[in-house]
Amino acid sequence: MTTTVEAGRKGGLKVLRNRGRAFYSRIGRIGQAVMRRRYPGMATVWGKKGGRPRKISLGGIMGEKDK
């Protein structure tokens, strides 16, 4: 039985083999540009805090501690 984490890793490695490292670099630049358009001026603020804040998980909503 394959876990979600294992499936994601295998899929990511297959994409790396098929499309190469430049593909990941290109989609990273596109994602960064979209983030900067969507949230202008926030990249420096988030960078100083260690990155963009994550959405609240279902466990956070229910009052459970993240593991």
Z-matrix of the N, CA and C atoms (Angstrom, degrees):
N
C 1 1.444
C 2 1.526 1 109.10
N 3 1.301 2 116.19 1 131.38
C 4 1.461 3 121.85 2 -178.42
C 5 1.523 4 109.91 3 -98.40
N 6 1.324 5 115.26 4 132.00
C 7 1.461 6 118.94 5 177.10
C 8 1.520 7 109.26 6 -81.31
N 9 1.312 8 116.00 7 167.67
C 10 1.453 9 121.30 8 179.05
C 11 1.521 10 110.69 9 -62.31
N 12 1.321 11 116.65 10 -39.55
C 13 1.465 12 121.22 11 179.92
C 14 1.524 13 110.38 12 -63.25
N 15 1.333 14 116.04 13 -45.74
C 16 1.470 15 119.95 14 179.28
C 17 1.524 16 111.24 15 -63.17
N 18 1.331 17 116.26 16 -41.93
C 19 1.464 18 120.51 17 179.74
C 20 1.525 19 110.58 18 -62.63
N 21 1.333 20 117.03 19 -41.70
C 22 1.465 21 121.17 20 178.10
C 23 1.512 22 112.31 21 -63.63
N 24 1.331 23 116.22 22 -41.97
C 25 1.462 24 120.74 23 178.83
C 26 1.516 25 110.95 24 -63.91
N 27 1.337 26 116.45 25 -46.10
C 28 1.472 27 120.53 26 179.85
C 29 1.523 28 111.18 27 -62.75
N 30 1.333 29 116.15 28 -42.35
C 31 1.465 30 119.76 29 178.68
C 32 1.517 31 111.67 30 -64.17
N 33 1.326 32 116.55 31 -42.23
C 34 1.460 33 120.51 32 179.16
C 35 1.520 34 112.11 33 -64.06
N 36 1.325 35 116.79 34 -39.42
C 37 1.467 36 120.07 35 178.19
C 38 1.526 37 111.68 36 -67.74
N 39 1.327 38 116.70 37 -35.51
C 40 1.462 39 119.86 38 178.15
C 41 1.528 40 110.63 39 -66.69
N 42 1.329 41 116.47 40 -42.11
C 43 1.465 42 120.15 41 177.13
C 44 1.526 43 109.67 42 -62.51
N 45 1.324 44 117.09 43 -40.83
C 46 1.459 45 120.80 44 178.44
C 47 1.527 46 110.73 45 -60.61
N 48 1.330 47 116.92 46 -43.76
C 49 1.471 48 119.96 47 178.38
C 50 1.523 49 111.63 48 -65.10
N 51 1.335 50 117.29 49 -42.05
C 52 1.466 51 120.72 50 -175.84
C 53 1.527 52 113.56 51 -76.33
N 54 1.329 53 117.43 52 -40.69
C 55 1.461 54 120.86 53 -172.22
C 56 1.513 55 114.55 54 -108.07
N 57 1.315 56 117.60 55 -21.93
C 58 1.458 57 121.54 56 176.41
C 59 1.516 58 113.91 57 89.62
N 60 1.310 59 113.88 58 171.48
C 61 1.463 60 122.50 59 -176.95
C 62 1.530 61 111.62 60 -66.73
N 63 1.315 62 118.08 61 -33.36
C 64 1.467 63 121.36 62 -178.86
C 65 1.533 64 111.41 63 -61.80
N 66 1.325 65 117.65 64 -31.95
C 67 1.468 66 121.66 65 178.30
C 68 1.523 67 110.30 66 -60.83
N 69 1.335 68 117.35 67 -47.66
C 70 1.458 69 120.84 68 -179.86
C 71 1.534 70 111.00 69 -64.23
N 72 1.314 71 116.65 70 -37.77
C 73 1.457 72 121.04 71 178.02
C 74 1.528 73 110.48 72 -63.24
N 75 1.336 74 116.46 73 -44.21
C 76 1.462 75 121.49 74 -179.09
C 77 1.529 76 111.53 75 -65.01
N 78 1.330 77 118.30 76 -46.40
C 79 1.459 78 119.44 77 -177.98
C 80 1.530 79 110.85 78 -70.20
N 81 1.330 80 117.57 79 -27.08
C 82 1.459 81 120.83 80 174.99
C 83 1.522 82 111.54 81 -66.70
N 84 1.334 83 116.47 82 -42.31
C 85 1.471 84 120.45 83 177.36
C 86 1.517 85 111.04 84 -64.58
N 87 1.336 86 117.21 85 -40.08
C 88 1.466 87 121.06 86 178.36
C 89 1.522 88 110.19 87 -63.61
N 90 1.322 89 117.56 88 -45.44
C 91 1.458 90 121.79 89 179.14
C 92 1.522 91 112.06 90 -61.99
N 93 1.325 92 116.99 91 -40.40
C 94 1.466 93 121.37 92 178.26
C 95 1.524 94 110.24 93 -64.16
N 96 1.324 95 117.58 94 -41.69
C 97 1.465 96 121.07 95 179.55
C 98 1.532 97 110.92 96 -64.14
N 99 1.319 98 117.10 97 -41.74
C 100 1.466 99 120.92 98 178.27
C 101 1.524 100 110.20 99 -64.07
N 102 1.326 101 117.35 100 -43.55
C 103 1.456 102 121.32 101 179.54
C 104 1.530 103 110.95 102 -61.53
N 105 1.321 104 116.95 103 -41.06
C 106 1.463 105 120.11 104 -179.80
C 107 1.524 106 111.83 105 -69.22
N 108 1.339 107 118.10 106 -33.40
C 109 1.471 108 120.67 107 175.42
C 110 1.524 109 110.75 108 -70.60
N 111 1.309 110 116.39 109 -41.01
C 112 1.460 111 121.94 110 -176.76
C 113 1.535 112 111.85 111 -71.20
N 114 1.329 113 116.91 112 -37.06
C 115 1.464 114 122.16 113 -177.61
C 116 1.535 115 109.34 114 -129.17
N 117 1.336 116 117.56 115 72.28
C 118 1.470 117 119.62 116 -176.30
C 119 1.531 118 111.78 117 -62.57
N 120 1.327 119 115.67 118 135.56
C 121 1.456 120 121.57 119 177.36
C 122 1.519 121 115.22 120 79.78
N 123 1.309 122 118.46 121 -5.26
C 124 1.464 123 119.94 122 -176.04
C 125 1.528 124 113.38 123 -89.73
N 126 1.312 125 118.73 124 -17.66
C 127 1.465 126 121.00 125 -177.22
C 128 1.527 127 111.21 126 -59.61
N 129 1.323 128 117.88 127 -41.71
C 130 1.462 129 119.70 128 -179.96
C 131 1.524 130 110.83 129 -69.28
N 132 1.314 131 117.05 130 -37.48
C 133 1.468 132 120.58 131 178.66
C 134 1.526 133 109.87 132 -64.50
N 135 1.324 134 116.82 133 -48.61
C 136 1.461 135 120.70 134 -179.90
C 137 1.515 136 111.53 135 -65.38
N 138 1.335 137 117.11 136 -36.79
C 139 1.456 138 120.78 137 179.23
C 140 1.516 139 111.95 138 -61.17
N 141 1.324 140 116.80 139 -38.88
C 142 1.462 141 120.71 140 178.61
C 143 1.528 142 111.63 141 -69.09
N 144 1.332 143 116.24 142 -24.38
C 145 1.467 144 120.49 143 179.95
C 146 1.527 145 112.18 144 -95.35
N 147 1.329 146 117.58 145 0.88
C 148 1.456 147 120.55 146 177.30
C 149 1.516 148 114.33 147 100.11
N 150 1.315 149 118.96 148 9.44
C 151 1.462 150 121.45 149 176.22
C 152 1.511 151 112.30 150 128.22
N 153 1.312 152 115.30 151 171.70
C 154 1.449 153 121.76 152 -178.87
C 155 1.525 154 110.27 153 -65.70
N 156 1.321 155 117.80 154 135.45
C 157 1.468 156 118.96 155 179.51
C 158 1.524 157 111.77 156 -63.64
N 159 1.298 158 116.23 157 144.63
C 160 1.459 159 122.10 158 -179.57
C 161 1.520 160 110.17 159 -86.29
N 162 1.321 161 115.42 160 153.61
C 163 1.456 162 119.98 161 174.87
C 164 1.529 163 108.79 162 -65.83
N 165 1.298 164 116.31 163 151.61
C 166 1.457 165 120.45 164 178.63
C 167 1.524 166 108.85 165 -68.77
N 168 1.325 167 115.58 166 131.60
C 169 1.459 168 120.25 167 179.54
C 170 1.522 169 110.42 168 -79.59
N 171 1.301 170 115.91 169 166.95
C 172 1.449 171 120.73 170 177.75
C 173 1.539 172 109.87 171 -60.20
N 174 1.320 173 117.31 172 -39.44
C 175 1.456 174 121.05 173 177.24
C 176 1.518 175 111.83 174 -62.05
N 177 1.317 176 117.22 175 -37.08
C 178 1.459 177 121.39 176 177.39
C 179 1.509 178 111.35 177 -66.67
N 180 1.311 179 116.73 178 -38.57
C 181 1.454 180 121.38 179 177.53
C 182 1.524 181 110.61 180 -66.24
N 183 1.322 182 116.64 181 -39.37
C 184 1.452 183 121.51 182 -178.07
C 185 1.523 184 112.71 183 -81.44
N 186 1.348 185 117.53 184 -4.05
C 187 1.464 186 120.87 185 178.01
C 188 1.509 187 113.97 186 87.20
N 189 1.334 188 118.14 187 12.72
C 190 1.454 189 121.34 188 178.52
C 191 1.528 190 109.44 189 -87.70
N 192 1.313 191 117.12 190 151.23
C 193 1.452 192 121.64 191 176.90
C 194 1.516 193 109.28 192 -81.10
N 195 1.360 194 116.29 193 141.48
C 196 1.469 195 120.55 194 175.61
C 197 1.510 196 109.48 195 -71.29
N 198 1.329 197 115.94 196 143.77
C 199 1.466 198 120.87 197 -178.82
C 200 1.495 199 110.28 198 -95.47
